[in-house]
Amino acid sequence: MKRRKSSTVIKTILALLIFFSMPESPINASSLAGLKVEYTANPIGIDVEKPRFSWQMVAEDGQRGVYQSA
């Protein structure tokens, strides 16, 4: 069972990395930085069932009112 949880977490992390590395939409000119899992930028392994993800939004110079909607 531990192997299955670890596999699921790894798949989730890979999916998020692929999603966040996709090209930006021209409508939304912001990006994400400081991607972390369980407060670690490059975790070797995660031993929690529900890992915490964190990130920081970065807007282009002069852009205001940028927010996360989903």
mmCIF file as gemmi writes it, N, C-alpha and C atoms, coordinates in Angstrom:
data_model
loop_
_atom_site.group_PDB
_atom_site.id
_atom_site.type_symbol
_atom_site.label_atom_id
_atom_site.label_alt_id
_atom_site.label_comp_id
_atom_site.label_asym_id
_atom_site.label_entity_id
_atom_site.label_seq_id
_atom_site.pdbx_PDB_ins_code
_atom_site.Cartn_x
_atom_site.Cartn_y
_atom_site.Cartn_z
_atom_site.occupancy
_atom_site.B_iso_or_equiv
_atom_site.pdbx_formal_charge
_atom_site.auth_seq_id
_atom_site.auth_asym_id
_atom_site.pdbx_PDB_model_num
ATOM 1 N N . MET Axp A 1 ? 0.83 -1.19 0 1 0 ? 1 A 1
ATOM 2 C CA . MET Axp A 1 ? 0 0 0 1 0 ? 1 A 1
ATOM 3 C C . MET Axp A 1 ? 0.868 1.244 0 1 0 ? 1 A 1
ATOM 4 N N . LYS Axp A 2 ? 1.97 1.219 0.719 1 0 ? 2 A 1
ATOM 5 C CA . LYS Axp A 2 ? 2.871 2.376 0.761 1 0 ? 2 A 1
ATOM 6 C C . LYS Axp A 2 ? 3.402 2.675 -0.634 1 0 ? 2 A 1
ATOM 7 N N . ARG Axp A 3 ? 3.67 1.638 -1.415 1 0 ? 3 A 1
ATOM 8 C CA . ARG Axp A 3 ? 4.189 1.801 -2.782 1 0 ? 3 A 1
ATOM 9 C C . ARG Axp A 3 ? 3.163 2.522 -3.652 1 0 ? 3 A 1
ATOM 10 N N . ARG Axp A 4 ? 1.882 2.197 -3.468 1 0 ? 4 A 1
ATOM 11 C CA . ARG Axp A 4 ? 0.819 2.81 -4.256 1 0 ? 4 A 1
ATOM 12 C C . ARG Axp A 4 ? 0.702 4.301 -3.941 1 0 ? 4 A 1
ATOM 13 N N . LYS Axp A 5 ? 0.752 4.667 -2.655 1 0 ? 5 A 1
ATOM 14 C CA . LYS Axp A 5 ? 0.671 6.075 -2.261 1 0 ? 5 A 1
ATOM 15 C C . LYS Axp A 5 ? 1.839 6.85 -2.843 1 0 ? 5 A 1
ATOM 16 N N . SER Axp A 6 ? 3.016 6.282 -2.757 1 0 ? 6 A 1
ATOM 17 C CA . SER Axp A 6 ? 4.206 6.929 -3.279 1 0 ? 6 A 1
ATOM 18 C C . SER Axp A 6 ? 4.096 7.122 -4.789 1 0 ? 6 A 1
ATOM 19 N N . SER Axp A 7 ? 3.574 6.138 -5.485 1 0 ? 7 A 1
ATOM 20 C CA . SER Axp A 7 ? 3.398 6.224 -6.929 1 0 ? 7 A 1
ATOM 21 C C . SER Axp A 7 ? 2.392 7.313 -7.289 1 0 ? 7 A 1
ATOM 22 N N . THR Axp A 8 ? 1.31 7.402 -6.532 1 0 ? 8 A 1
ATOM 23 C CA . THR Axp A 8 ? 0.294 8.429 -6.776 1 0 ? 8 A 1
ATOM 24 C C . THR Axp A 8 ? 0.867 9.82 -6.559 1 0 ? 8 A 1
ATOM 25 N N . VAL Axp A 9 ? 1.638 10.003 -5.519 1 0 ? 9 A 1
ATOM 26 C CA . VAL Axp A 9 ? 2.242 11.303 -5.233 1 0 ? 9 A 1
ATOM 27 C C . VAL Axp A 9 ? 3.208 11.691 -6.342 1 0 ? 9 A 1
ATOM 28 N N . ILE Axp A 10 ? 4.005 10.764 -6.798 1 0 ? 10 A 1
ATOM 29 C CA . ILE Axp A 10 ? 4.964 11.045 -7.87 1 0 ? 10 A 1
ATOM 30 C C . ILE Axp A 10 ? 4.228 11.43 -9.153 1 0 ? 10 A 1
ATOM 31 N N . LYS Axp A 11 ? 3.157 10.72 -9.478 1 0 ? 11 A 1
ATOM 32 C CA . LYS Axp A 11 ? 2.374 11.045 -10.673 1 0 ? 11 A 1
ATOM 33 C C . LYS Axp A 11 ? 1.748 12.434 -10.549 1 0 ? 11 A 1
ATOM 34 N N . THR Axp A 12 ? 1.265 12.788 -9.356 1 0 ? 12 A 1
ATOM 35 C CA . THR Axp A 12 ? 0.679 14.098 -9.135 1 0 ? 12 A 1
ATOM 36 C C . THR Axp A 12 ? 1.718 15.201 -9.325 1 0 ? 12 A 1
ATOM 37 N N . ILE Axp A 13 ? 2.897 14.997 -8.771 1 0 ? 13 A 1
ATOM 38 C CA . ILE Axp A 13 ? 3.968 15.983 -8.899 1 0 ? 13 A 1
ATOM 39 C C . ILE Axp A 13 ? 4.363 16.157 -10.356 1 0 ? 13 A 1
ATOM 40 N N . LEU Axp A 14 ? 4.501 15.064 -11.085 1 0 ? 14 A 1
ATOM 41 C CA . LEU Axp A 14 ? 4.855 15.149 -12.504 1 0 ? 14 A 1
ATOM 42 C C . LEU Axp A 14 ? 3.782 15.882 -13.297 1 0 ? 14 A 1
ATOM 43 N N . ALA Axp A 15 ? 2.516 15.6 -13.021 1 0 ? 15 A 1
ATOM 44 C CA . ALA Axp A 15 ? 1.427 16.277 -13.726 1 0 ? 15 A 1
ATOM 45 C C . ALA Axp A 15 ? 1.458 17.775 -13.456 1 0 ? 15 A 1
ATOM 46 N N . LEU Axp A 16 ? 1.7 18.176 -12.209 1 0 ? 16 A 1
ATOM 47 C CA . LEU Axp A 16 ? 1.776 19.597 -11.882 1 0 ? 16 A 1
ATOM 48 C C . LEU Axp A 16 ? 2.964 20.262 -12.557 1 0 ? 16 A 1
ATOM 49 N N . LEU Axp A 17 ? 4.102 19.598 -12.575 1 0 ? 17 A 1
ATOM 50 C CA . LEU Axp A 17 ? 5.275 20.169 -13.234 1 0 ? 17 A 1
ATOM 51 C C . LEU Axp A 17 ? 5.028 20.355 -14.725 1 0 ? 17 A 1
ATOM 52 N N . ILE Axp A 18 ? 4.386 19.396 -15.359 1 0 ? 18 A 1
ATOM 53 C CA . ILE Axp A 18 ? 4.065 19.525 -16.79 1 0 ? 18 A 1
ATOM 54 C C . ILE Axp A 18 ? 3.081 20.672 -16.998 1 0 ? 18 A 1
ATOM 55 N N . PHE Axp A 19 ? 2.056 20.75 -16.148 1 0 ? 19 A 1
ATOM 56 C CA . PHE Axp A 19 ? 1.064 21.812 -16.274 1 0 ? 19 A 1
ATOM 57 C C . PHE Axp A 19 ? 1.693 23.185 -16.111 1 0 ? 19 A 1
ATOM 58 N N . PHE Axp A 20 ? 2.553 23.337 -15.102 1 0 ? 20 A 1
ATOM 59 C CA . PHE Axp A 20 ? 3.153 24.639 -14.835 1 0 ? 20 A 1
ATOM 60 C C . PHE Axp A 20 ? 4.235 25.005 -15.842 1 0 ? 20 A 1
ATOM 61 N N . SER Axp A 21 ? 4.738 24.054 -16.606 1 0 ? 21 A 1
ATOM 62 C CA . SER Axp A 21 ? 5.754 24.369 -17.601 1 0 ? 21 A 1
ATOM 63 C C . SER Axp A 21 ? 5.144 24.656 -18.971 1 0 ? 21 A 1
ATOM 64 N N . MET Axp A 22 ? 3.824 24.578 -19.088 1 0 ? 22 A 1
ATOM 65 C CA . MET Axp A 22 ? 3.162 24.866 -20.355 1 0 ? 22 A 1
ATOM 66 C C . MET Axp A 22 ? 3.303 26.352 -20.677 1 0 ? 22 A 1
ATOM 67 N N . PRO Axp A 23 ? 3.324 26.712 -21.97 1 0 ? 23 A 1
ATOM 68 C CA . PRO Axp A 23 ? 3.447 28.123 -22.341 1 0 ? 23 A 1
ATOM 69 C C . PRO Axp A 23 ? 2.3 28.946 -21.772 1 0 ? 23 A 1
ATOM 70 N N . GLU Axp A 24 ? 2.596 30.188 -21.486 1 0 ? 24 A 1
ATOM 71 C CA . GLU Axp A 24 ? 1.587 31.081 -20.919 1 0 ? 24 A 1
ATOM 72 C C . GLU Axp A 24 ? 0.543 31.445 -21.954 1 0 ? 24 A 1
ATOM 73 N N . SER Axp A 25 ? -0.632 31.69 -21.485 1 0 ? 25 A 1
ATOM 74 C CA . SER Axp A 25 ? -1.694 32.192 -22.342 1 0 ? 25 A 1
ATOM 75 C C . SER Axp A 25 ? -1.444 33.671 -22.592 1 0 ? 25 A 1
ATOM 76 N N . PRO Axp A 26 ? -1.677 34.183 -23.798 1 0 ? 26 A 1
ATOM 77 C CA . PRO Axp A 26 ? -1.456 35.61 -24.04 1 0 ? 26 A 1
ATOM 78 C C . PRO Axp A 26 ? -2.411 36.49 -23.248 1 0 ? 26 A 1
ATOM 79 N N . ILE Axp A 27 ? -3.569 35.959 -22.85 1 0 ? 27 A 1
ATOM 80 C CA . ILE Axp A 27 ? -4.526 36.746 -22.069 1 0 ? 27 A 1
ATOM 81 C C . ILE Axp A 27 ? -4.022 36.919 -20.64 1 0 ? 27 A 1
ATOM 82 N N . ASN Axp A 28 ? -3.507 35.864 -20.05 1 0 ? 28 A 1
ATOM 83 C CA . ASN Axp A 28 ? -3.019 35.904 -18.677 1 0 ? 28 A 1
ATOM 84 C C . ASN Axp A 28 ? -1.493 35.895 -18.719 1 0 ? 28 A 1
ATOM 85 N N . ALA Axp A 29 ? -0.88 37.043 -18.543 1 0 ? 29 A 1
ATOM 86 C CA . ALA Axp A 29 ? 0.574 37.159 -18.68 1 0 ? 29 A 1
ATOM 87 C C . ALA Axp A 29 ? 1.266 37.07 -17.327 1 0 ? 29 A 1
ATOM 88 N N . SER Axp A 30 ? 0.835 36.149 -16.487 1 0 ? 30 A 1
ATOM 89 C CA . SER Axp A 30 ? 1.507 35.931 -15.212 1 0 ? 30 A 1
ATOM 90 C C . SER Axp A 30 ? 2.139 34.55 -15.242 1 0 ? 30 A 1
ATOM 91 N N . SER Axp A 31 ? 3.014 34.298 -14.282 1 0 ? 31 A 1
ATOM 92 C CA . SER Axp A 31 ? 3.646 32.986 -14.213 1 0 ? 31 A 1
ATOM 93 C C . SER Axp A 31 ? 3.753 32.574 -12.752 1 0 ? 31 A 1
ATOM 94 N N . LEU Axp A 32 ? 4.163 31.35 -12.544 1 0 ? 32 A 1
ATOM 95 C CA . LEU Axp A 32 ? 4.322 30.837 -11.197 1 0 ? 32 A 1
ATOM 96 C C . LEU Axp A 32 ? 5.799 30.634 -10.899 1 0 ? 32 A 1
ATOM 97 N N . ALA Axp A 33 ? 6.174 30.896 -9.677 1 0 ? 33 A 1
ATOM 98 C CA . ALA Axp A 33 ? 7.557 30.722 -9.239 1 0 ? 33 A 1
ATOM 99 C C . ALA Axp A 33 ? 7.536 30.107 -7.844 1 0 ? 33 A 1
ATOM 100 N N . GLY Axp A 34 ? 8.654 29.626 -7.412 1 0 ? 34 A 1
ATOM 101 C CA . GLY Axp A 34 ? 8.768 29.084 -6.059 1 0 ? 34 A 1
ATOM 102 C C . GLY Axp A 34 ? 7.9 27.863 -5.823 1 0 ? 34 A 1
ATOM 103 N N . LEU Axp A 35 ? 7.801 26.982 -6.821 1 0 ? 35 A 1
ATOM 104 C CA . LEU Axp A 35 ? 6.991 25.773 -6.65 1 0 ? 35 A 1
ATOM 105 C C . LEU Axp A 35 ? 7.608 24.895 -5.569 1 0 ? 35 A 1
ATOM 106 N N . LYS Axp A 36 ? 6.791 24.481 -4.609 1 0 ? 36 A 1
ATOM 107 C CA . LYS Axp A 36 ? 7.274 23.643 -3.511 1 0 ? 36 A 1
ATOM 108 C C . LYS Axp A 36 ? 6.255 22.565 -3.166 1 0 ? 36 A 1
ATOM 109 N N . VAL Axp A 37 ? 6.742 21.46 -2.636 1 0 ? 37 A 1
ATOM 110 C CA . VAL Axp A 37 ? 5.91 20.386 -2.108 1 0 ? 37 A 1
ATOM 111 C C . VAL Axp A 37 ? 6.408 20.114 -0.695 1 0 ? 37 A 1
ATOM 112 N N . GLU Axp A 38 ? 5.49 20.205 0.27 1 0 ? 38 A 1
ATOM 113 C CA . GLU Axp A 38 ? 5.856 20.03 1.682 1 0 ? 38 A 1
ATOM 114 C C . GLU Axp A 38 ? 7.031 20.944 2.058 1 0 ? 38 A 1
ATOM 115 N N . TYR Axp A 39 ? 6.973 22.187 1.643 1 0 ? 39 A 1
ATOM 116 C CA . TYR Axp A 39 ? 7.951 23.236 1.968 1 0 ? 39 A 1
ATOM 117 C C . TYR Axp A 39 ? 9.342 22.965 1.394 1 0 ? 39 A 1
ATOM 118 N N . THR Axp A 40 ? 9.438 22.076 0.396 1 0 ? 40 A 1
ATOM 119 C CA . THR Axp A 40 ? 10.723 21.727 -0.197 1 0 ? 40 A 1
ATOM 120 C C . THR Axp A 40 ? 10.652 21.935 -1.712 1 0 ? 40 A 1
ATOM 121 N N . ALA Axp A 41 ? 11.654 22.598 -2.282 1 0 ? 41 A 1
ATOM 122 C CA . ALA Axp A 41 ? 11.658 22.887 -3.716 1 0 ? 41 A 1
ATOM 123 C C . ALA Axp A 41 ? 11.931 21.642 -4.553 1 0 ? 41 A 1
ATOM 124 N N . ASN Axp A 42 ? 12.84 20.805 -4.135 1 0 ? 42 A 1
ATOM 125 C CA . ASN Axp A 42 ? 13.186 19.594 -4.884 1 0 ? 42 A 1
ATOM 126 C C . ASN Axp A 42 ? 13.154 18.377 -3.966 1 0 ? 42 A 1
ATOM 127 N N . PRO Axp A 43 ? 11.948 17.914 -3.597 1 0 ? 43 A 1
ATOM 128 C CA . PRO Axp A 43 ? 11.886 16.782 -2.679 1 0 ? 43 A 1
ATOM 129 C C . PRO Axp A 43 ? 12.35 15.488 -3.338 1 0 ? 43 A 1
ATOM 130 N N . ILE Axp A 44 ? 13.068 14.703 -2.604 1 0 ? 44 A 1
ATOM 131 C CA . ILE Axp A 44 ? 13.508 13.394 -3.093 1 0 ? 44 A 1
ATOM 132 C C . ILE Axp A 44 ? 12.38 12.385 -2.914 1 0 ? 44 A 1
ATOM 133 N N . GLY Axp A 45 ? 11.655 12.518 -1.837 1 0 ? 45 A 1
ATOM 134 C CA . GLY Axp A 45 ? 10.53 11.634 -1.568 1 0 ? 45 A 1
ATOM 135 C C . GLY Axp A 45 ? 9.561 12.328 -0.635 1 0 ? 45 A 1
ATOM 136 N N . ILE Axp A 46 ? 8.329 11.892 -0.652 1 0 ? 46 A 1
ATOM 137 C CA . ILE Axp A 46 ? 7.297 12.484 0.202 1 0 ? 46 A 1
ATOM 138 C C . ILE Axp A 46 ? 6.616 11.348 0.94 1 0 ? 46 A 1
ATOM 139 N N . ASP Axp A 47 ? 6.506 11.465 2.251 1 0 ? 47 A 1
ATOM 140 C CA . ASP Axp A 47 ? 5.921 10.379 3.034 1 0 ? 47 A 1
ATOM 141 C C . ASP Axp A 47 ? 4.592 10.756 3.68 1 0 ? 47 A 1
ATOM 142 N N . VAL Axp A 48 ? 3.892 11.718 3.101 1 0 ? 48 A 1
ATOM 143 C CA . VAL Axp A 48 ? 2.581 12.086 3.629 1 0 ? 48 A 1
ATOM 144 C C . VAL Axp A 48 ? 1.506 11.714 2.611 1 0 ? 48 A 1
ATOM 145 N N . GLU Axp A 49 ? 0.33 11.4 3.115 1 0 ? 49 A 1
ATOM 146 C CA . GLU Axp A 49 ? -0.761 10.962 2.24 1 0 ? 49 A 1
ATOM 147 C C . GLU Axp A 49 ? -1.324 12.109 1.416 1 0 ? 49 A 1
ATOM 148 N N . LYS Axp A 50 ? -1.417 13.299 2.007 1 0 ? 50 A 1
ATOM 149 C CA . LYS Axp A 50 ? -1.947 14.466 1.3 1 0 ? 50 A 1
ATOM 150 C C . LYS Axp A 50 ? -0.895 15.577 1.335 1 0 ? 50 A 1
ATOM 151 N N . PRO Axp A 51 ? 0.003 15.615 0.348 1 0 ? 51 A 1
ATOM 152 C CA . PRO Axp A 51 ? 1.072 16.61 0.363 1 0 ? 51 A 1
ATOM 153 C C . PRO Axp A 51 ? 0.541 18.028 0.15 1 0 ? 51 A 1
ATOM 154 N N . ARG Axp A 52 ? 1.243 19.005 0.745 1 0 ? 52 A 1
ATOM 155 C CA . ARG Axp A 52 ? 0.9 20.414 0.599 1 0 ? 52 A 1
ATOM 156 C C . ARG Axp A 52 ? 1.738 21.001 -0.529 1 0 ? 52 A 1
ATOM 157 N N . PHE Axp A 53 ? 1.084 21.65 -1.475 1 0 ? 53 A 1
ATOM 158 C CA . PHE Axp A 53 ? 1.754 22.311 -2.583 1 0 ? 53 A 1
ATOM 159 C C . PHE Axp A 53 ? 1.698 23.81 -2.354 1 0 ? 53 A 1
ATOM 160 N N . SER Axp A 54 ? 2.746 24.52 -2.755 1 0 ? 54 A 1
ATOM 161 C CA . SER Axp A 54 ? 2.735 25.972 -2.637 1 0 ? 54 A 1
ATOM 162 C C . SER Axp A 54 ? 3.434 26.58 -3.844 1 0 ? 54 A 1
ATOM 163 N N . TRP Axp A 55 ? 3.075 27.825 -4.154 1 0 ? 55 A 1
ATOM 164 C CA . TRP Axp A 55 ? 3.667 28.55 -5.269 1 0 ? 55 A 1
ATOM 165 C C . TRP Axp A 55 ? 3.454 30.038 -5.056 1 0 ? 55 A 1
ATOM 166 N N . GLN Axp A 56 ? 4.15 30.828 -5.845 1 0 ? 56 A 1
ATOM 167 C CA . GLN Axp A 56 ? 3.994 32.279 -5.826 1 0 ? 56 A 1
ATOM 168 C C . GLN Axp A 56 ? 3.665 32.733 -7.237 1 0 ? 56 A 1
ATOM 169 N N . MET Axp A 57 ? 2.701 33.626 -7.36 1 0 ? 57 A 1
ATOM 170 C CA . MET Axp A 57 ? 2.36 34.175 -8.667 1 0 ? 57 A 1
ATOM 171 C C . MET Axp A 57 ? 3.237 35.384 -8.941 1 0 ? 57 A 1
ATOM 172 N N . VAL Axp A 58 ? 3.704 35.492 -10.174 1 0 ? 58 A 1
ATOM 173 C CA . VAL Axp A 58 ? 4.553 36.603 -10.578 1 0 ? 58 A 1
ATOM 174 C C . VAL Axp A 58 ? 3.89 37.268 -11.78 1 0 ? 58 A 1
ATOM 175 N N . ALA Axp A 59 ? 3.604 38.562 -11.656 1 0 ? 59 A 1
ATOM 176 C CA . ALA Axp A 59 ? 3 39.308 -12.753 1 0 ? 59 A 1
ATOM 177 C C . ALA Axp A 59 ? 4.084 40.073 -13.501 1 0 ? 59 A 1
ATOM 178 N N . GLU Axp A 60 ? 3.8 40.38 -14.763 1 0 ? 60 A 1
ATOM 179 C CA . GLU Axp A 60 ? 4.742 41.178 -15.539 1 0 ? 60 A 1
ATOM 180 C C . GLU Axp A 60 ? 4.823 42.58 -14.946 1 0 ? 60 A 1
ATOM 181 N N . ASP Axp A 61 ? 5.88 43.293 -15.276 1 0 ? 61 A 1
ATOM 182 C CA . ASP Axp A 61 ? 6.08 44.655 -14.764 1 0 ? 61 A 1
ATOM 183 C C . ASP Axp A 61 ? 4.887 45.54 -15.09 1 0 ? 61 A 1
ATOM 184 N N . GLY Axp A 62 ? 4.404 46.235 -14.079 1 0 ? 62 A 1
ATOM 185 C CA . GLY Axp A 62 ? 3.311 47.17 -14.265 1 0 ? 62 A 1
ATOM 186 C C . GLY Axp A 62 ? 1.922 46.538 -14.282 1 0 ? 62 A 1
ATOM 187 N N . GLN Axp A 63 ? 1.849 45.23 -14.272 1 0 ? 63 A 1
ATOM 188 C CA . GLN Axp A 63 ? 0.558 44.567 -14.306 1 0 ? 63 A 1
ATOM 189 C C . GLN Axp A 63 ? -0.021 44.503 -12.897 1 0 ? 63 A 1
ATOM 190 N N . ARG Axp A 64 ? -1.298 44.911 -12.764 1 0 ? 64 A 1
ATOM 191 C CA . ARG Axp A 64 ? -1.945 44.913 -11.459 1 0 ? 64 A 1
ATOM 192 C C . ARG Axp A 64 ? -3.233 44.091 -11.518 1 0 ? 64 A 1
ATOM 193 N N . GLY Axp A 65 ? -3.698 43.683 -10.359 1 0 ? 65 A 1
ATOM 194 C CA . GLY Axp A 65 ? -4.972 42.967 -10.269 1 0 ? 65 A 1
ATOM 195 C C . GLY Axp A 65 ? -4.895 41.522 -10.735 1 0 ? 65 A 1
ATOM 196 N N . VAL Axp A 66 ? -3.7 40.941 -10.724 1 0 ? 66 A 1
ATOM 197 C CA . VAL Axp A 66 ? -3.55 39.548 -11.122 1 0 ? 66 A 1
ATOM 198 C C . VAL Axp A 66 ? -3.923 38.673 -9.924 1 0 ? 66 A 1
ATOM 199 N N . TYR Axp A 67 ? -4.765 37.682 -10.159 1 0 ? 67 A 1
ATOM 200 C CA . TYR Axp A 67 ? -5.155 36.8 -9.08 1 0 ? 67 A 1
ATOM 201 C C . TYR Axp A 67 ? -5.423 35.397 -9.614 1 0 ? 67 A 1
ATOM 202 N N . GLN Axp A 68 ? -5.466 34.458 -8.724 1 0 ? 68 A 1
ATOM 203 C CA . GLN Axp A 68 ? -5.729 33.07 -9.079 1 0 ? 68 A 1
ATOM 204 C C . GLN Axp A 68 ? -7.229 32.844 -9 1 0 ? 68 A 1
ATOM 205 N N . SER Axp A 69 ? -7.804 32.25 -10.034 1 0 ? 69 A 1
ATOM 206 C CA . SER Axp A 69 ? -9.254 32.042 -10.037 1 0 ? 69 A 1
ATOM 207 C C . SER Axp A 69 ? -9.637 30.585 -9.782 1 0 ? 69 A 1
ATOM 208 N N . ALA Axp A 70 ? -8.731 29.657 -9.99 1 0 ? 70 A 1
ATOM 209 C CA . ALA Axp A 70 ? -9.055 28.259 -9.744 1 0 ? 70 A 1
ATOM 210 C C . ALA Axp A 70 ? -7.791 27.488 -9.448 1 0 ? 70 A 1
